Amino acid sequence: MKVLLTAVEAIPFAKTGNLSEITGTLPLYLKDLGIDVRIIMPFHSSVTKTKVNFQDLGRITATINDKNINGFIKQTEHEGIIYYFVQHDDYFFNREGIYQYSTEDGIFKDYKDNLQRFAYFSMSVLESMHITGFFPDVIHCHAWHTALIPIYLKILYSHKKQFSSIKTLFTIHNMAFQGLFPSEDFIHTGLPRDIFTPDFLEYYGMLNLLKGGLTFSDFINTVSETYASEIQREKLGCGLEGVLKKRKKYLRGIQEGIDYNVWNPETDPYTYKINFSSKNPANKKEIKKKLLKEFSLDSSNPDRPLFILTSKLEAHKGMALLEEIINKFLNRDLSLIVLNTGSKRYVNLFKKMAEHYPDRMAFSENTEESTLHKVIAGADILLMPSEYEPGGLYQQYALRYGTVPIVHGTGGLADTVEDNINGFIFWKYTSEDFFTSIKKAINLYKNKKEWKKIQIKGMEQDWSWTTSAKKYKNLFKNLIKT
């Protein structure tokens, strides 16, 4: 079985968020199942920061609207996986960001030519096969940036013998990001005008790439079972719930996993050279002591619960709820570390709170992986009150390390956390319900015997990609048979 995974970012070569974690990790587990899986992505400037050698495979030409756009294909191997890179310096390498650039005011804006950039990349994915010789059984497309690939395959390439049997799987990572462009920009796709209709790519007078990907793909999946159900309803369907309902026979959810080679409390190199396990969890307390000291927090009371917040500081990540209760929350006998960045409103809020409670609250915009590992390993409780969360990784990291999550019952959070079993769930998205779960967790934390049961339950569950990769393999098999 041959699978070509295509994405605009994948660790370790390019990363802006969870997307890269999935696209860079899933192939490792698919490879272990005997699948010949390879990855193709743009050649960003960040790619050259990795310590690997690249081989030039040759020139590639994508023809869009009778205009030949030239680039190159490079190749390297990382952890047994072959990576292909589409090199076009003006579109990818000579850009400060993958999708956006920052203005002098510190505001991030989308590149105005994103449609041209990702159209070129999408067509290059198909053209690259003539150079690499790798014609897959399935192309696995991730997020709206690759949504043109199944469309190009069906409309422009399927009549060619080598492409006629290739199937496509399109993975939705977040319905809120759809690739919307003005109707006059449709010309940059190089597609026939007769598919710019409400049945295909037109969306209230605009071009919607995600809609096209959902319509033309052979199969669709998203990163949790609950989210697959949620996006067929108005609130989280983001205007495309009708398209998803129409294709529900070809839609399913597969929970994203985590890499146990990286997230392992028994071998983690970042946790002050202190390790622990579900069978020997005592050392977790030693990590907590060092963590409190590093963040200059009071460590005189080891039984004071340490909360952490590692989500992006945005309203839909639950910051609006936390803002409503922050004072009565911090007036309790607890500690809090907030580790991430985001909108100025919440950055300023947590800076102010850290100044007001200097011995019990710390705030840092340091998002380095080493710091994240220490914080998750040393904490007692993770706050993750997202309004919606397609899959979610932080709660799985926390469970793996015996850090008990408090989550809103949505998407992958609802699929991985069981109330009073391995964590706490609040179902109504209100600050009152959120605070009720916090109080419940604080009360249970005082009962060390019951608290340990919840910790150990989360640590001994399987949150790796192993189970999810098997589900992907079965999905690929069924696609190829169809």
N, C-alpha and C positions, 0 to 999 in steps of 0.2 A: 504494500500500500504506500503510495507516494502522496505527500501533502505539502503544499507550499503555503506557509503562513505569511500574510502580508499585513504590514502595519507601518505607521509613520514613526513610531518609537518602540524601542525594546531594550531592556537592560542587557548588558552593561553599556551599550553604545549610545543610547539617548533616553532621557527620562524627564517627564514633567509630572507624572502621577501614577495612579494604579494601573493604567493601561499598559505601561511599559513593563510593570512587574508580571502581568499576565502573559504578555506576548513573549517575554524573555524567559519565562519559567516553564510554561506549559509544554513547549517542545522537548525539554529535557525528559519529562515524564512520558511523552508520546514515544520518544526514541527508545526508552526502556521497554515499551510494549511492542517493539519490533517495527515501528513505522519509520519509513524514510522521510523525515520531516526536515524541511529547510525554511529559512526565513529570508524575506526580501524587504528592504527598507531604504529610505533615502540616505545618501552619504552626507550627514550633517557634520559640522566642524567638531562636535563633541566626540564623534567616532574616532578621530585621530588621537584622542587622549588615552585610549586603551592601548595596552601593550601587546598588540597583535600585528602581524604583517598582512598586507593586502596584495592580492594578485590581480593585475589588470586582465580582464577577459576580452575586452574589445569595445568597439564603438556601437552605440545603440541609437536608432532613429525612430522617434514617434511622430507620425504624420497626423496633424490635427488641422482640419480645414485647408487641406492641400499645402500646409506649411510644415516643412521638415524641421524638427527640433532635435538637435544632436546632443548626446551625452555619452556616458561610459558605464560599463558594468564592472564592478570589482567583486572580489570574493575573499573570504577568510573563513577560518574554522575556529569555533569557540566551544569548549566543553563537548566536543564530538558533534556539534551542529554546524552545518554549512550555512553561512550568511552570504547573501548577495546584496550589493548596494548599488543603487541608481545614483550615479554622479552627474550632477548638473550644478555647477558652482553658483550661478546666478540665482537659481531657485532654492538651493538648499545650503550649500557650504558657506556662502557669504552672507549668512543671516545670523543675527544675534540670538534669535529664538526659533523654535520649531513652527509655531503657529502665529506668534505675536511678537511685537517689538514694544519697547517702553519709550514713552515720550519724556520730554524734559521734566514734566510734572510728576513722573513716576506712574503714569497711567498706562496700562497695557492695551494695545489695539491690534486687531487682526491685520495681517498683511493684505493689502488691497488686491494682490494678485493670487490669493490663495486658491481660487478656482483653477487658474492656469497651472499653478504649481502641482496641485493634486491630480488634475486631469493628465498632466504629463507623466507624473509618477504612475498613475493607474494604467495608462497605455503602455508604459515602459515595462511594467510587470509582465504583461503578455508578450511584448516584443522580446523581452530578455530570454525567453525560452528558446528562441532560435540560437542564441549565443551559448547559454548554459547547457542546452540539451536536456534540461529537466522539464519534462511535460508531466505535471502531476495528475493524479486522479481527482484530487480536490484542492481548490484554492480556498483557504480559510481567511476571510477578510475581516478586519477589525476596525470598527468605528466609521463615521461618515467620510473620513478622508479617503477611504478605499472603496466607497460605495459605487464608484463608476466602473470598477473592474467587472462585476457580474453583468453590467449593462453593456460595456464594450464587448464582452465575451459573447453575449447573446446576439447583439445587433451587428457587430463588425467582424467577429472572428469565428463564429460557430460553423460557418460554411467550409472552413478549412479543416481538412482531415485530422490534423494533429490536435486541434482544439475542440472537435465536435463532441467528444465524450467527457470533457472536463466538467466537474460539478462544482458548485460554489456554496459555501456556508458563510453566512454573514452574522457576526456577533455584535449585538447591541451592548454598548457599555454604559450609555446614559442617553435616554430619550430627549433630554433637554438640549443636546448638541446635535444639530441636524444638517448643517452645511447649507444655509439659506443664502441665496444670491439674487440680485435683480434679474428680471426676465430677459433684459437685453444682454446679459452676460451668458445666456445659454449658448451663444455662438462659440464660446471658448471650449465647449465640451467636444465639438466636432461630431455631434450626433445629429441624426435627421430631425428636422423640425416637427415631424408628425408625432413624436413621442413627448413633446412638451404639451401634455394634456392632463386634465385632472386624474385620469386613470394611471398615469405614469409619473412624470417629473414635475408637473405644475402644481403649485400649492398657493392658493389665494393670490394668483398673479406673480408668484415668485418661483424661482428654481429651487427645489428641495432635493439635495443629493441623497439624504437618508431615505426619503420616500422611494426614490428610484432603486436604492440598494435593497430595500425591503420587498419591493415589487418584483425585481428581476432575479433575486437569489433563489437557488433551488431549495434552500432551507435556511431558517433563521433561529438563532438562539440568543439568550442573554445570560447574565452571570449569576442568576439565582432563580429558583422555581417560583418563589413568591413574586419577584419582580416581573417575571414572564406573565403572570396573571394580572398584576397591577397595571401594566402598560396597555392592557386591553380596555381599560376604563378611562374616563375623561380626564381625571385629575393628573395622572402620571403618563397618559398616552401622549400628552403634549401636542394634541391636534392630529396625531396619526393613529389614534386608537381604532378608527374605522378600517384602515389598511391592515392593522394587526389582527383585528377580528376576522377579516376576510381571509387572512392567511394562517389562522390559528392552527389548522391541521399541520402546518409546516413550521410551527414555533414551539420551542421548549426552553426550559431553564436548566442550566448546569452550574452549580455553585462553584465560584472560583476558589482555589485553594491557596496554600502557602508552601514555600520551599523549605522542607525540613532540613535540608543541608545548611541553610542560612539561619533559619529560626529554630534553634535547638538549645534549650537551657542547659543541656548537659555538656555542650561543647562551645557555647557562644564565646568568642574571643573579646567581646566588647564589655562584658559585665565584671570589670575590675578583677579579672582572672579568678572569679568565683563562679562556680557552676552548681546546679542543683537539678533534681528530677522529681517526678511524682512520688517515687519511693523514698527519696531523701530530700524533702523540700525545705529543710531547716536553713540552708544557706541563703535562701531568698531574703531572710531578715537581715543578713549581713550586707547584701547588696543594697537594701533599703537604707541602712545606716550610712553607707558611703554616698548614696545618692542624695540624701538629705544634706549631708556635709558639703557635697559639691555645689548644690544649689543654695547654700547658706541658709538652710531652714533649721528650725529648732528640732533637735533629735533627743531631747531630754525625756520625752514620753514615747517609748517604742510601740506602745499600744494605740497611739493615735493613728487613725487610718490615713493613708496617703492616697489621694485621688490624683489622676492624671487626665489631661485632655490633649489629644494629639491630632484631632481633626483640623482641616482647613478652617480658618476663622471667618466663616461666611454664615449668613442668616439661615440658609437651608440646611446647614450642618448642625443646627440646633443652638447656635449662639444667641439667637433671639430669645429662646427659652431660658438659657442660662443667665442672660442679662437681667431678666425679670426677677430671678431669685438669688443673684450673686451675693448680695449683702447678708441675707439670712442664712445662706449656705456657709459663707466664710465666718459667720458668727458662732458656728458650732466648733467643737473641738476636733479639728481635722486639718490636714495639710493639702495643698493643691499645687501641682506643677502644670503649667500650660506650655505646650511645645509645638508651635507652628506659626505660620504667618497668614495674612489674609487682608480683609478690608480694614481701612484705617479706623473705622468705628470700633471694631472689636479689639484691634491691636492697642488702641488708646485706652479702651476699657480695662484690659488686663494689665497694662502697664500701671494704670492708676490704682487698681486693686492690689498689685504687688507692692506698690509704695505704701499703701495703707496698712497692709498686713505683711510686713517684711520678713517676719519670723515663720510665717505659715503659708505664704504663697510666693511662687516664683514664676516668672514669665520669660520665655526665650524664643527667639525666632530661628534658632539653630535647628535646621532640619537634617543634619548629617545622620547617616544611618547608625553610626556608632553611638550617638547620643540617644537616638530613638530606642535602640536595643536596651541601653541602661535604664531608661525611664520606664519602659514596659516591664522589664525584669524586676525592678525594685519596688514598683507600686503595688498597692493593694486592690485598687478599684479604678477601672477605666470608665470615663463618661463618654458616651457616643449617642447623643440625642438627635440624630439626623432626622429631618422631616421626611426625606426619602433617601434610600441607599441601595442602589442596584445590587451590589454584592457585599462589599465591605471587607477590608483586610485587617484593620486595626483590632477589631474584636476577636479575630482569629489568632492574631499574634498574642493578644492578651490571654486568651484561653490557654494557649500553648505554654505560657509562662506563669500560670496560676494567678493571673491578675483578673479579678472578677469584673465582667462588663455590665454596665447599666445602659440599656439601649431602648430606642423607640421601636415598636413592633412593625417594621416595614422591610421590604426587600430581603436582602441576604442577612440582615440583622435578625429578622424573625425566623429565618431558616437555620441559624447557627446557635442562637441563644435560647435556652429553655428557662422560663421563669422559675426561680427558686431551686433549679436543678444545677445549672452551671453559671447562672447569672441572674439578671433582673430585667424585666421588660415592662415598659409602660405603653399602653395601647392608644390612649387618647393623646393627641399631640398638644398638650397644654403644660404650662410651667407647674401647675398644681400637681398633675399626675407624675411629672418628672421628679418633683421634689418628694412626693410620696415614696417613689422607688428609692430615692437617695436615703431617706430616713429608714426605710426597711433594710437597706444594705448596712447602714451604720449600726442598727440594732442587732442584726445577725452577726456582724463582725465581732461583737462583744462575746459571742458564744464561739469560742475557739474551735470546739469539736465540730460544730455544724458548719462553721466557715471553712474548715479544712476539707470537709466532704465536698463542698461546692468547688473549691480550688482543684482538688484531685480529679473530680469528674471532668472538668474542662481540659485538664492536662492529659488525661488518658484517652480522650476522644481523638479520632483521626481527622485532622484539619489539613492534611497534605493534599497535593495534587493527584495522588495515586488513584483515589476513587473517581475523581472528576475526569482524569485522563482516560480511564476505561470507558466512561460514558461517551466521551468524544470519539474514541475509537469505534464504538458501536454505531454512533451516529454517522461517521465516515463510511463504515461498511454498508449501512442501509442506503446512503446516498449513492454509492457506487453501483449497488444492485439495481437502483431505480431506473 
